[in-house]
């Protein structure tokens, strides 16, 4: 089966491409560097010819509110038009758990717009909403730092390893379209501030984590359940402590 992975050279994309190729599928790792651009439309028609499945893992180069919204809307429209012309049978997209529950976050609003375009496209689809990746814990801590203090919400957090995300994306891509949403999350749920504090301690970072119910998460207010699945979710296998051990062993 021919599968095109948009954003196929990124963190999740490269892992997903490897899994699918090892399973014997013809996989195209599409990115602007390989001449396939969902914003300009370059290379889309040729690349999607004969493809049964398209996995959209593209991400905006800018996180500014207007820019990220324009990226996902333009990319989505171009991609869906090319998919319709090619007769693609399954569109798979990676989104975020809680996108529709944190309207102050511009990136989340843009992902909601992306999801609406997918639902209206007429192409059979599955949207995978994932919790935050463990690989981004350092960036989250940096974004919440004020000197030697890191202020974080006590809202619940359930981060997932990139390896588990890629495994789920590959699994969904090979299954029948759900025409709906699948949620995935890590195996451990704990307060946001506690998980980041454990991470910083494990890497020898002396900054103090302060629990602050008013702390924002990339501009959005975080309630107790803002960032975790509310219903059934597929859980990954790699817990934060195991992920840290693996990361430190690979360093």
C-alpha positions as CSV (number, residue, x, y, z in Angstrom):
1,X,0.0,0.0,0.0
2,X,1.2,3.5,-0.8
3,X,1.2,5.9,2.1
4,X,2.3,9.5,2.0
5,X,3.5,11.0,5.3
6,X,3.3,14.8,5.2
7,X,6.0,16.0,7.6
8,X,7.6,12.7,7.2
9,X,11.1,13.9,8.3
10,X,10.0,15.3,11.7
11,X,10.0,13.8,15.2
12,X,6.9,11.7,14.8
13,X,7.0,11.5,11.0
14,X,10.4,9.9,10.8
15,X,9.4,7.2,13.4
16,X,6.1,6.6,11.6
17,X,7.8,6.2,8.2
18,X,10.2,3.6,9.7
19,X,7.4,1.6,11.2
20,X,5.4,1.5,8.0
21,X,8.3,0.7,5.8
22,X,9.4,-2.2,8.1
23,X,5.8,-3.5,7.7
24,X,6.4,-3.6,3.9
25,X,4.5,-0.6,2.7
26,X,5.6,2.0,0.1
27,X,6.0,5.1,2.1
28,X,6.8,8.6,0.9
29,X,8.4,10.9,3.5
30,X,7.1,14.2,2.2
31,X,8.5,17.6,3.3
32,X,9.3,21.0,1.6
33,X,13.0,19.9,1.5
34,X,11.9,16.9,-0.7
35,X,10.0,19.3,-3.0
36,X,6.5,18.6,-1.5
37,X,4.9,21.7,-0.1
38,X,1.4,21.8,1.2
39,X,1.4,25.6,1.4
40,X,2.4,26.3,-2.2
41,X,0.9,23.0,-3.5
42,X,4.3,22.1,-5.0
43,X,4.6,18.4,-5.7
44,X,1.3,17.3,-4.1
45,X,-0.4,16.0,-7.2
46,X,2.5,13.9,-8.3
47,X,3.3,12.6,-4.9
48,X,-0.3,11.6,-4.0
49,X,-0.9,9.7,-7.3
50,X,-1.7,6.1,-6.4
51,X,-1.7,6.8,-2.6
52,X,-4.4,5.1,-0.5
53,X,-3.5,6.8,2.8
54,X,-2.2,10.3,3.6
55,X,-0.9,11.0,7.1
56,X,-0.7,14.7,7.9
57,X,2.0,15.5,10.5
58,X,2.9,18.9,9.1
59,X,3.5,21.7,11.6
60,X,3.6,25.5,11.3
61,X,7.1,27.1,11.3
62,X,5.6,30.0,13.3
63,X,3.6,29.8,16.5
64,X,2.2,33.3,16.2
65,X,-1.6,33.1,16.3
66,X,-2.5,34.4,12.9
67,X,0.4,32.7,11.2
68,X,-0.3,29.2,12.6
69,X,-4.0,29.5,11.7
70,X,-3.2,30.5,8.1
71,X,-0.7,27.6,7.9
72,X,-3.2,24.9,8.9
73,X,-6.0,26.3,6.9
74,X,-4.0,26.8,3.7
75,X,-2.2,23.5,4.1
76,X,-5.4,21.6,4.8
77,X,-7.3,23.0,1.8
78,X,-4.4,22.3,-0.6
79,X,-3.9,18.8,0.8
80,X,-7.6,17.8,0.7
81,X,-8.0,19.1,-2.9
82,X,-5.0,16.9,-4.0
83,X,-6.3,13.9,-2.0
84,X,-9.7,14.2,-3.6
85,X,-8.1,14.3,-7.1
86,X,-6.0,11.3,-6.3
87,X,-8.8,9.2,-4.8
88,X,-7.1,8.9,-1.4
89,X,-9.2,6.6,0.8
90,X,-8.0,7.6,4.3
91,X,-6.7,10.9,5.7
92,X,-5.0,10.6,9.1
93,X,-4.1,13.8,11.0
94,X,-2.4,14.3,14.4
95,X,-4.0,16.8,16.6
96,X,-4.0,17.6,20.4
97,X,-6.1,16.4,23.3
98,X,-8.0,19.4,24.7
99,X,-7.9,21.6,21.6
100,X,-11.5,22.5,22.0
101,X,-11.2,23.1,25.7
102,X,-8.5,25.8,25.7
103,X,-9.7,28.6,23.4
104,X,-7.2,31.2,24.7
105,X,-4.4,29.2,23.1
106,X,-3.9,30.3,19.5
107,X,-2.2,27.1,18.4
108,X,-5.1,25.1,19.8
109,X,-7.6,27.3,18.0
110,X,-5.7,26.6,14.7
111,X,-5.8,22.9,15.3
112,X,-9.6,23.1,15.8
113,X,-9.8,24.9,12.4
114,X,-7.7,22.1,10.9
115,X,-10.0,19.4,12.4
116,X,-13.1,21.2,11.0
117,X,-11.6,21.3,7.5
118,X,-10.9,17.5,7.7
119,X,-14.4,16.8,8.8
120,X,-15.9,18.8,6.0
121,X,-13.5,17.5,3.3
122,X,-15.6,14.5,2.3
123,X,-12.5,12.3,2.5
124,X,-12.7,9.3,4.9
125,X,-10.6,10.3,7.9
126,X,-9.3,9.6,11.4
127,X,-8.1,12.4,13.7
128,X,-5.7,11.4,16.4
129,X,-5.7,13.7,19.4
130,X,-2.5,13.2,21.4
131,X,-1.4,14.5,24.8
132,X,1.9,16.5,24.9
133,X,5.1,14.6,24.0
134,X,7.6,13.7,26.7
135,X,10.3,15.0,24.4
136,X,9.0,18.5,24.9
137,X,9.2,18.6,28.7
138,X,12.4,20.7,28.6
139,X,10.8,23.2,26.3
140,X,7.7,23.5,28.5
141,X,9.9,24.1,31.6
142,X,11.8,26.8,29.6
143,X,8.6,28.5,28.6
144,X,7.4,28.7,32.2
145,X,10.7,29.8,33.7
146,X,11.1,33.1,35.6
147,X,14.8,33.1,36.6
148,X,15.3,30.1,38.9
149,X,11.6,29.5,39.2
150,X,9.3,27.5,37.0
151,X,5.6,28.2,37.5
152,X,3.2,25.5,36.4
153,X,-0.4,24.6,36.8
154,X,-1.4,21.7,39.1
155,X,-3.8,20.6,36.3
156,X,-3.5,17.0,35.3
157,X,-0.9,16.0,32.7
158,X,-0.5,12.7,30.8
159,X,2.5,13.1,28.5
160,X,3.3,10.4,25.9
161,X,6.6,9.3,24.3
162,X,7.1,10.0,20.6
163,X,7.7,6.3,20.0
164,X,4.3,5.5,21.3
165,X,2.7,8.3,19.3
166,X,4.3,7.0,16.1
167,X,3.1,3.4,16.8
168,X,-0.4,4.7,17.3
169,X,-0.3,6.8,14.1
170,X,0.9,3.8,12.1
171,X,-1.7,1.5,13.6
172,X,-4.5,4.0,12.8
173,X,-3.2,4.5,9.3
174,X,-3.5,0.8,8.5
175,X,-7.0,0.5,10.0
176,X,-10.3,1.5,8.5
177,X,-11.2,5.2,8.7
178,X,-13.1,6.1,11.9
179,X,-14.6,9.3,10.5
180,X,-14.1,10.5,14.0
181,X,-11.5,11.1,16.7
182,X,-9.1,8.7,18.5
183,X,-7.3,10.0,21.6
184,X,-3.9,8.8,22.8
185,X,-2.0,9.5,26.0
186,X,0.8,8.3,28.2
187,X,0.3,5.6,30.8
188,X,0.7,7.9,33.8
189,X,-1.5,10.8,34.8
190,X,-0.2,13.3,37.4
191,X,-0.3,17.0,38.2
192,X,1.6,19.1,35.6
193,X,4.0,20.6,38.1
194,X,4.9,17.3,39.6
195,X,5.9,15.7,36.3
196,X,8.0,18.7,35.3
197,X,9.6,18.8,38.8
198,X,10.6,15.1,38.4
199,X,12.0,15.8,35.0
200,X,14.1,18.7,36.1
201,X,15.4,16.7,39.1
202,X,16.3,13.8,36.9
203,X,18.4,15.9,34.6
204,X,20.1,17.8,37.4
205,X,18.3,21.1,36.8
206,X,18.3,23.1,40.1
207,X,15.3,25.3,39.2
208,X,12.4,25.2,41.6
209,X,9.0,24.3,40.3
210,X,6.2,26.4,41.9
211,X,2.6,25.2,41.8
212,X,0.5,28.1,40.5
213,X,-3.2,27.6,39.5
214,X,-3.0,30.8,37.5
215,X,0.0,29.7,35.4
216,X,-0.6,29.7,31.7
217,X,0.3,27.0,29.2
218,X,1.5,28.7,26.1
219,X,-1.0,31.4,26.7
220,X,-4.0,29.3,27.7
221,X,-5.4,28.8,31.2
222,X,-5.1,25.1,32.4
223,X,-7.9,23.6,34.4
224,X,-7.7,20.2,36.1
225,X,-8.8,18.3,33.0
226,X,-7.8,20.7,30.2
227,X,-4.8,18.6,28.9
228,X,-6.0,15.0,29.5
229,X,-8.5,12.7,27.7
230,X,-12.0,12.9,29.3
231,X,-13.1,9.5,27.9
232,X,-11.6,6.4,26.5
233,X,-8.0,6.7,25.2
234,X,-5.3,4.5,23.8
235,X,-2.4,4.5,26.3
236,X,1.2,4.3,25.4
237,X,3.6,1.9,27.1
238,X,6.5,4.2,28.0
239,X,6.0,6.0,31.4
240,X,7.9,9.2,32.2
241,X,10.5,7.5,34.4
242,X,11.2,4.9,31.8
243,X,11.5,7.5,29.1
244,X,14.0,9.4,31.2
245,X,16.1,6.3,31.7
246,X,16.1,5.6,28.0
247,X,16.9,9.3,27.1
248,X,19.8,9.5,29.6
249,X,21.2,6.1,28.3
250,X,21.1,7.4,24.8
251,X,22.8,10.7,25.6
